[in-house]
Amino acid sequence: MYRTCCFAFLLALATAGEAQVVGGIAEVSIIDRDNGVALTPHFYRGEYWVAGRPGARYAIEIRNRLGERVLAVMSVDGVNILSGATAGWDQSGYVFGPGERYQITGWRKTDAEVAAFTFTDLPNSYAARTGRPANVGVIGVAVFRERRPQPVYVPPMIGQSARPGTPGAAGPGTPLSGGSMANSAQAGTSSSAATLEVQASPTMPAPMALPELRAPATPKLGTGHGEREYSYVNHTEFSRMQAEPNELIRIHYDSLDNLFAMGIFKRPRPAPPTANPFPASPDLQYVPDPPG
């Protein structure tokens, strides 16, 4: 019995940590930076939702689960967090090394600064202030795996017998470099986990319609353009394995009151009053301790 209970407790601890993240290739979680707590995602009608605290700073934490580099193109409220352009997954993003974890804390301003992500009322959100309020309330992460250079077979020149190891010579099956990554149609520059600017522009499918929800109780929550803070990035090259994301993650957010009003979260029921089956009788008395 003791072993069974311990196993159940340890299993609960293991699953509790996973409950804060969304995604497979890359794990995505939303962190309330003012208290360090990861917001718990709730799965409702095919979408993930988290409750943000108005005025709180937050971060998008990403962990690469693969043993290879991946690119994460990120949007907040339908806006690319690096360029400020209306978001498309063919745009710039962050490159993560194998197993790397990194917190994105704001809108990228320079290679050394961001403007902090803050939960704020919709009219004060960066998207609304720049005339794009239609997609306020959603965080998107498009994850791309890296394309590896293909080996090239170079047959030996007729009439010549170059020895293996001779400069410029290659025998059957010898892999050679497939060319500079900079010549790729989808190469670019990136940052720190690293910014990447991709030149290809694949056609995006129509966005999935959200289920009808009840009206929120208070103004919708958005993401503001907060105070400047230090966040250094560098640049690298990245060539995508394919034009479409290998994984597309969406996390919707709003205030806790609005999520209650829309029926996404359920308010906890109050504990029932404790009824006394023998109200006319005194409580049972046990043996008292002896004097002294």
Protein Blocks (a to p, Z undefined) as FASTA:
>chain_A
ZZmmmmmmmmmmmmmmmmmpgcjklccddddfknopacddddeehiacddddehiacddd
dddfbfbdcdddddeehiafklopacdfkbccddddehiacddfbdcfblmbccdddddd
fklpmklmnopaklgoiacdddddddddddddddddehiacdehiahiacehiacdebjf
klpmkbccddfbacdddfbdcddddddddddddddfbdcddddddddddddddddddddf
bfbdfbdcddddddfklmmmnomaccdddddddddfblmbccdddddddeZZ
